[in-house]
């Protein structure tokens, strides 16, 4: 069991929200805390894919900056 002291404005907001949702204040706090903690532990898209990013790298570090020139050269090479 946890005792919680809230600022009066937050406590009033909590009471009104719980009443509007038809649940107890304790249920609202528990659900809110659970959702907040789940968000903290979820990985970001970067964390989920970091092992795959760059996995099939061309070895060229200039693909994003020189993409137009590189594409133009590839097209010209195919035409010859």
Secondary structure, 3 states (H helix, E strand, C coil): CCCCCCCHHHHHHHHHHHHHHCCCHHHHHHHHHHHHHHHHHCCCHHHHHCCCCCCCCCCCCCCCCCHHHHHHHHHHHHHC
